[in-house]
Amino acid sequence: MSNRITTLFKIQYPVIQAGMIWCSGWELASAVSNAGGLGIIGAGSMYPEVLKTHIRKCKNASSKPFAVNVPLLYPNVEEIMNIIVEEGVKIVFSSAGNPASWTSFLKEKGITVVHVIANTKFALKAEACGVDAIVAEGFEAGGHNGREETTTLCLIPMVKDQVKIPVIAAGGIGTGRAMLAAFALGAEGVQIGSAFAVAEESSAHPDFKNRIIGAAEGDTKLRMKKLVPVRLLKNTFDETIAQAEAEGAHAETLKQLLGRARAKLGMFEGNLEEGELEIGQVSAMLKGIKPAAAILDEIWQEFLTEKQRISSLKF
Ligand SMILES: Cc1cc2nc3c(=O)[nH]c(=O)nc-3n(C[C@H](O)[C@H](O)[C@H](O)COP(=O)(O)O)c2cc1C
């Protein structure tokens, strides 16, 4: 198929594998890109030199387009941006910060820029800053999230009605049916995180992947809204946070409880009780650990089948 998203990124399918700390290194990004989607290296958990290595390995593993995700609150953001330019990365997905800070710098270098938002106000701001497309990420999503708690079902049409640039839907999409629904709402592409976090090529710890596969409905909650809202899987750490929040904990207390490197501890090192386990609601639907290409193919085939089913409905 061909639309504004496949054309913008020069990809076969309008399916983007989300940038994910501790999960999306060069192995996952290159596998998705080689399968015809857009793979993204998640710079958020990488020191600048580590990112450089991942970019080089990704280029060696795939001749297809790929992107780098940069959370803009990242302490080494300037160094990261310089590496992106020096290494000739052509697409950047910025998130968690102000799109005004780096969009012009990247655009002047000829880089395609996409910004992740969770509300209409920031969608308009990102568009005004000159980004090429936006990812609208709903409440169901894994990882950091908006305070508004707007679900994907409400967010996509609200944003679509306000902006002219293409909208990529994210949050709760792990099947072709969900992708088709996002397209019905006005999205021209989908960004998928959780479903690719369990891919064979994901660098998440195998125990974390198995815990995701075993997750049931209701096992994730949006926590730490007074600090940085994040959707977490139930475990001892999550219970500690829930308890503190029930007692009215302020941002500073939550920051202390979070400490440092807790996401790495859980998602990369496999400490499933004390670590921070970021994952989306769609985890309750994920069934197995498969190659990224198989995940993409299943989603795409189901998208086509369901599209056919809907168009053959008689009224
Ligand atoms: C394990 C994990 C780590 C994530 N890390 C990041 C990140 O580093 N930067 C970012 O912009 N979003 C991050 N996200 C959000 C994803 O990029 C994506 O928008 C989200 O996962 C989409 O929702 P889904 O999980 O329902 O597919 C993360 C999500 C997960 C599940």
Ligand as a Chemical Component Dictionary entry (heavy atoms), coordinates in Angstrom:
data_LIG
# 
_chem_comp.id                   LIG 
_chem_comp.type                 NON-POLYMER 
_chem_comp.pdbx_formal_charge   0 
_chem_comp.three_letter_code    LIG 
# 
loop_
_chem_comp_atom.comp_id 
_chem_comp_atom.atom_id 
_chem_comp_atom.alt_atom_id 
_chem_comp_atom.type_symbol 
_chem_comp_atom.charge 
_chem_comp_atom.model_Cartn_x 
_chem_comp_atom.model_Cartn_y 
_chem_comp_atom.model_Cartn_z 
_chem_comp_atom.pdbx_ordinal 
LIG C1  C1  C 0 9.103  -1.102 27.344 1  
LIG C2  C2  C 0 8.735  0.219  26.763 2  
LIG C3  C3  C 0 9.671  1.226  26.694 3  
LIG C4  C4  C 0 9.336  2.451  26.118 4  
LIG N1  N1  N 0 10.304 3.420  25.972 5  
LIG C5  C5  C 0 10.035 4.553  25.283 6  
LIG C6  C6  C 0 11.069 5.483  24.978 7  
LIG O1  O1  O 0 12.235 5.294  25.305 8  
LIG N2  N2  N 0 10.731 6.600  24.274 9  
LIG C7  C7  C 0 9.430  6.837  23.854 10 
LIG O2  O2  O 0 9.178  7.846  23.199 11 
LIG N3  N3  N 0 8.438  5.973  24.135 12 
LIG C8  C8  C 0 8.714  4.827  24.799 13 
LIG N4  N4  N 0 7.731  3.895  25.001 14 
LIG C9  C9  C 0 6.402  4.120  24.361 15 
LIG C10 C10 C 0 6.436  3.540  22.946 16 
LIG O3  O3  O 0 7.319  4.277  22.148 17 
LIG C11 C11 C 0 5.060  3.476  22.265 18 
LIG O4  O4  O 0 4.577  4.748  21.958 19 
LIG C12 C12 C 0 4.037  2.701  23.051 20 
LIG O5  O5  O 0 4.602  1.507  23.505 21 
LIG C13 C13 C 0 2.821  2.392  22.187 22 
LIG O6  O6  O 0 1.835  1.713  22.904 23 
LIG P1  P1  P 0 1.748  0.098  23.005 24 
LIG O7  O7  O 0 2.758  -0.281 24.041 25 
LIG O8  O8  O 0 0.361  -0.131 23.440 26 
LIG O9  O9  O 0 2.065  -0.460 21.657 27 
LIG C14 C14 C 0 8.032  2.674  25.611 28 
LIG C15 C15 C 0 7.085  1.636  25.692 29 
LIG C16 C16 C 0 7.417  0.423  26.247 30 
LIG C17 C17 C 0 6.394  -0.679 26.269 31 
# 
loop_
_chem_comp_bond.comp_id 
_chem_comp_bond.atom_id_1 
_chem_comp_bond.atom_id_2 
_chem_comp_bond.value_order 
_chem_comp_bond.pdbx_ordinal 
LIG C1  C2  SING 1  
LIG C2  C3  SING 2  
LIG C2  C16 DOUB 3  
LIG C3  C4  DOUB 4  
LIG C4  N1  SING 5  
LIG C4  C14 SING 6  
LIG N1  C5  DOUB 7  
LIG C5  C6  SING 8  
LIG C5  C8  SING 9  
LIG C6  O1  DOUB 10 
LIG C6  N2  SING 11 
LIG N2  C7  SING 12 
LIG C7  O2  DOUB 13 
LIG C7  N3  SING 14 
LIG N3  C8  DOUB 15 
LIG C8  N4  SING 16 
LIG N4  C9  SING 17 
LIG N4  C14 SING 18 
LIG C9  C10 SING 19 
LIG C10 O3  SING 20 
LIG C10 C11 SING 21 
LIG C11 O4  SING 22 
LIG C11 C12 SING 23 
LIG C12 O5  SING 24 
LIG C12 C13 SING 25 
LIG C13 O6  SING 26 
LIG O6  P1  SING 27 
LIG P1  O7  DOUB 28 
LIG P1  O8  SING 29 
LIG P1  O9  SING 30 
LIG C14 C15 DOUB 31 
LIG C15 C16 SING 32 
LIG C16 C17 SING 33 
# 
